[in-house]
Amino acid sequence: MNQLNRDQVVARLKQLPSLPSAVTELLASFSKEDIDISQIAHQIACDQGLTARVLRVANSSFYGLQSRVGTINEAVVVLGFRAVRSMVLAVGMSGAFRPEQCPGFDAPAYLRHCVAVGLAARAIAPLAGHNAELAFTAGILHDIGELVLASNFSPQYVAVLAYRKQHDCFLVEAERDVLGMDHAEVGGLLAETWRFPDSLHEAVADHHAPAGAPASSLADLIHLADAMAHALGLSRQPEEMLMPLDRTAWNRLGMDQAKLATLLPQIERSMEETCQALSG
């Protein structure tokens, strides 16, 4: 089977359907100093499907609100713009792909793993000096390259999944051996195509090789959250493997085992309801 190349992937990415206008506007908001929050809230509210999913997340135990919010405006007032932006990006982008056409791709396990990484990243972020909501978004989206491959290069990705099972290796190793590139690189190409802010771009593209990213990026944090999620086995995949932790990322974050251990109950406690809220 022929391997993929960068130009081939970029050409396919340019053929993807447009993102919802609210998602596009929110991506652009990272580079704007003056943001018309009311206009963006109105755009989100006009998309009924997106609004329903965002409100499910807002009213889940993840945010622990004392009373339910019924509109996007209420969510912005109660939770803040950054939190709502995080939710919209998380549900709006992941819903743009249809990986079910790829036999063997475990979509529920994919969602569970990304939620686990998002929750872990959100919990670790304050300890590492990062914004918790942006970290959550990055965690949810970190493996979006897998969705690109499963949705748009299904025959090739079936071969990747078969290779992984046959050789009992990490997914990124199977992708590199079969395709000549991995989901982090593909995710980085998607981030360029959809004009992610640098913070999200680096988290997606460099989470398997964080030492090559700037020390201030989210790549270290998402790498650690990814390793934690795999160690906890929250995706419920029987073949899940422990991911080696990059020492540079660990040292730059200044973490220790005792700090991380205190976060585990919080992550596990929020898993089920957050998965349900994001499942669409």
C-alpha positions as CSV (number, residue, x, y, z in Angstrom):
1,M,0.0,0.0,0.0
2,N,1.3,3.4,-0.9
3,Q,2.3,5.7,1.9
4,L,0.8,9.1,2.4
5,N,2.6,12.3,1.9
6,R,2.1,15.9,3.2
7,D,0.7,17.3,-0.1
8,Q,-1.8,14.4,-0.4
9,V,-3.1,15.0,3.1
10,V,-3.3,18.8,2.7
11,A,-5.2,18.4,-0.5
12,R,-7.8,16.2,1.3
13,L,-8.0,18.6,4.2
14,K,-8.9,21.5,1.9
15,Q,-11.9,19.5,0.7
16,L,-13.3,19.1,4.2
17,P,-16.7,20.8,4.8
18,S,-16.5,24.2,6.4
19,L,-16.5,24.4,10.2
20,P,-19.6,26.0,11.8
21,S,-19.3,29.8,11.7
22,A,-19.3,30.0,15.5
23,V,-16.3,27.7,15.6
24,T,-14.4,29.7,13.0
25,E,-15.1,32.9,14.8
26,L,-13.9,31.4,18.1
27,L,-10.7,30.3,16.5
28,A,-10.1,33.8,15.2
29,S,-10.8,35.2,18.7
30,F,-7.5,34.0,20.0
31,S,-5.7,36.7,17.9
32,K,-8.1,39.5,18.6
33,E,-7.8,42.0,21.5
34,D,-11.4,43.2,21.2
35,I,-14.0,40.4,21.1
36,D,-17.7,40.9,20.6
37,I,-18.8,38.2,23.0
38,S,-22.5,38.8,22.5
39,Q,-22.2,38.4,18.7
40,I,-20.3,35.1,19.1
41,A,-22.8,33.9,21.7
42,H,-25.6,34.7,19.2
43,Q,-23.8,32.7,16.5
44,I,-23.4,29.7,18.7
45,A,-27.1,29.9,19.7
46,C,-28.1,29.9,16.1
47,D,-26.6,26.4,15.7
48,Q,-29.1,24.3,17.7
49,G,-27.1,21.1,17.6
50,L,-24.0,22.8,18.8
51,T,-25.9,24.7,21.5
52,A,-27.5,21.5,22.9
53,R,-24.2,19.8,23.2
54,V,-22.5,22.8,24.8
55,L,-25.2,23.2,27.4
56,R,-25.0,19.5,28.2
57,V,-21.3,20.0,29.0
58,A,-22.0,23.2,30.9
59,N,-24.6,21.5,33.1
60,S,-22.6,18.4,33.8
61,S,-20.8,17.7,37.0
62,F,-17.6,18.8,35.2
63,Y,-18.4,22.4,36.1
64,G,-20.4,21.7,39.3
65,L,-22.9,24.6,38.9
66,Q,-25.4,25.1,41.6
67,S,-28.2,25.7,39.1
68,R,-28.7,24.8,35.5
69,V,-27.9,27.2,32.6
70,G,-30.4,27.3,29.8
71,T,-28.8,29.5,27.2
72,I,-25.4,30.2,25.7
73,N,-25.6,33.8,27.2
74,E,-26.2,32.3,30.7
75,A,-23.3,29.9,30.2
76,V,-21.0,32.8,29.3
77,V,-22.1,34.9,32.3
78,V,-21.8,32.0,34.8
79,L,-18.7,30.2,33.4
80,G,-17.0,32.9,31.5
81,F,-16.1,33.3,27.8
82,R,-13.0,31.1,27.9
83,A,-14.9,28.1,29.3
84,V,-17.6,28.4,26.7
85,R,-15.1,28.8,24.0
86,S,-13.4,25.7,25.2
87,M,-16.6,23.7,25.1
88,V,-17.6,24.9,21.6
89,L,-14.2,24.1,20.1
90,A,-14.2,20.7,21.8
91,V,-17.6,19.6,20.5
92,G,-17.6,21.6,17.2
93,M,-14.4,20.3,15.7
94,S,-14.6,16.6,16.8
95,G,-18.1,16.5,15.3
96,A,-16.8,17.4,11.9
97,F,-15.5,13.8,11.1
98,R,-17.2,10.5,10.5
99,P,-14.7,7.8,11.5
100,E,-17.3,5.0,11.6
101,Q,-16.6,4.3,8.0
102,C,-13.2,2.9,9.1
103,P,-13.7,-0.7,10.2
104,G,-11.8,-1.4,13.4
105,F,-11.6,2.2,14.5
106,D,-13.1,2.3,18.1
107,A,-14.8,5.7,18.2
108,P,-16.1,5.3,21.7
109,A,-12.6,4.4,23.0
110,Y,-11.2,7.4,21.0
111,L,-13.7,9.7,22.7
112,R,-13.0,8.3,26.2
113,H,-9.3,8.7,25.8
114,C,-9.6,12.3,24.5
115,V,-11.9,13.2,27.4
116,A,-9.5,11.6,29.9
117,V,-6.6,13.6,28.4
118,G,-8.7,16.8,28.5
119,L,-9.7,16.2,32.1
120,A,-6.1,15.4,33.1
121,A,-4.8,18.5,31.2
122,R,-7.4,20.7,32.9
123,A,-6.4,19.4,36.3
124,I,-2.7,19.7,35.8
125,A,-2.8,23.2,34.1
126,P,-2.9,25.4,37.2
127,L,0.1,23.6,38.7
128,A,2.0,24.2,35.5
129,G,1.0,27.8,35.0
130,H,-1.4,27.2,32.0
131,N,-5.0,28.2,31.5
132,A,-7.2,25.3,32.5
133,E,-9.9,25.8,29.8
134,L,-7.4,26.0,27.0
135,A,-5.6,22.9,28.3
136,F,-8.9,21.1,28.3
137,T,-9.6,22.0,24.7
138,A,-6.1,20.9,23.7
139,G,-6.6,17.6,25.5
140,I,-9.9,16.9,23.7
141,L,-8.3,17.8,20.3
142,H,-4.8,16.3,20.7
143,D,-5.5,13.2,18.7
144,I,-7.7,14.8,16.1
145,G,-5.3,13.6,13.4
146,E,-6.6,10.0,14.1
147,L,-10.1,11.2,13.1
148,V,-8.7,12.8,9.9
149,L,-7.0,9.5,9.0
150,A,-9.9,7.2,9.9
151,S,-12.4,9.4,8.1
152,N,-10.5,10.4,5.0
153,F,-8.0,7.6,4.4
154,S,-10.0,4.6,5.7
155,P,-8.4,1.8,3.7
156,Q,-4.9,2.9,4.8
157,Y,-6.0,3.3,8.4
158,V,-7.5,-0.2,8.4
159,A,-4.0,-1.4,7.5
160,V,-2.5,0.7,10.3
161,L,-4.9,-0.9,12.9
162,A,-4.1,-4.4,11.6
163,Y,-0.4,-3.7,11.7
164,R,-0.7,-2.4,15.3
165,K,-2.5,-5.6,16.4
166,Q,-0.1,-7.9,14.6
167,H,3.0,-6.3,15.9
168,D,1.7,-5.3,19.4
169,C,3.2,-1.8,19.0
170,F,2.2,1.8,19.8
171,L,-0.3,3.4,17.3
172,V,2.2,6.1,16.3
173,E,4.7,3.4,15.4
174,A,2.2,1.6,13.3
175,E,1.2,4.8,11.6
176,R,4.8,5.7,10.7
177,D,5.6,2.2,9.4
178,V,2.5,1.9,7.3
179,L,1.7,5.5,6.3
180,G,5.1,7.2,6.6
181,M,3.6,9.8,8.9
182,D,1.7,9.8,12.2
183,H,-1.6,11.3,13.6
184,A,0.3,14.1,15.4
185,E,1.8,15.3,12.1
186,V,-1.6,15.0,10.3
187,G,-3.2,16.8,13.2
188,G,-0.7,19.6,12.8
189,L,-1.5,19.9,9.1
190,L,-5.2,20.2,10.1
191,A,-4.3,22.8,12.7
192,E,-2.6,24.8,9.9
193,T,-5.6,24.4,7.5
194,W,-8.1,25.4,10.1
195,R,-5.9,28.2,11.5
196,F,-5.6,27.0,15.1
197,P,-3.9,29.4,17.4
198,D,-0.2,28.5,18.0
199,S,-1.0,27.1,21.5
200,L,-3.4,24.5,20.1
201,H,-1.3,23.8,17.0
202,E,1.7,23.0,19.2
203,A,-0.3,20.8,21.5
204,V,-1.7,18.8,18.6
205,A,1.4,18.5,16.5
206,D,4.0,18.0,19.2
207,H,2.4,16.0,22.0
208,H,4.4,12.9,21.0
209,A,7.6,14.8,20.7
210,P,7.3,17.7,23.2
211,A,11.0,18.3,23.6
212,G,11.1,19.8,20.1
213,A,8.4,22.4,21.0
214,P,8.9,25.7,22.8
215,A,9.2,25.3,26.6
216,S,6.2,27.6,27.1
217,S,3.9,25.6,24.8
218,L,1.1,23.3,25.8
219,A,2.9,20.3,24.3
220,D,4.6,19.3,27.5
221,L,1.3,19.4,29.4
222,I,-0.7,17.4,26.8
223,H,2.1,14.9,26.6
224,L,1.9,14.3,30.4
225,A,-1.9,14.2,30.4
226,D,-1.8,11.7,27.5
227,A,0.6,9.5,29.5
228,M,-1.6,9.7,32.6
229,A,-4.7,8.8,30.6
230,H,-3.0,5.8,29.1
231,A,-1.8,4.7,32.5
232,L,-5.3,5.0,34.0
233,G,-6.7,2.9,31.2
234,L,-9.8,5.1,31.0
235,S,-10.4,4.4,27.3
236,R,-11.3,0.8,28.2
237,Q,-9.2,-0.6,25.3
238,P,-7.9,-4.0,26.2
239,E,-4.7,-3.5,24.1
240,E,-3.9,-0.1,25.7
241,M,-0.2,0.3,26.4
242,L,1.7,2.5,28.9
243,M,3.2,5.4,27.1
244,P,6.8,6.4,27.7
245,L,7.1,9.8,29.3
246,D,9.5,12.4,27.8
247,R,11.9,13.4,30.5
248,T,12.3,16.9,29.1
249,A,8.5,17.5,29.3
250,W,8.4,16.2,32.9
251,N,11.3,18.4,34.0
252,R,10.0,21.5,32.3
253,L,6.6,21.1,34.0
254,G,8.2,20.7,37.4
255,M,5.8,17.9,38.4
256,D,6.2,15.2,41.0
257,Q,4.4,12.0,41.6
258,A,2.7,13.3,44.8
259,K,1.1,16.3,43.1
260,L,-0.3,14.1,40.3
261,A,-1.6,11.5,42.6
262,T,-3.9,14.0,44.2
263,L,-5.5,14.8,40.8
264,L,-6.5,11.2,39.9
265,P,-9.8,11.0,41.8
266,Q,-10.9,14.3,40.3
267,I,-10.2,13.0,36.8
268,E,-11.9,9.7,37.3
269,R,-14.9,11.3,39.0
270,S,-15.7,13.5,36.0
271,M,-15.1,10.9,33.3
272,E,-18.5,9.3,32.7
273,E,-20.7,12.4,32.6
274,T,-18.2,14.3,30.5
275,C,-18.1,11.5,27.9
276,Q,-21.9,11.4,27.8
277,A,-22.1,15.2,27.4
278,L,-19.5,15.2,24.5
279,S,-20.8,12.1,22.7
280,G,-23.4,14.1,20.8
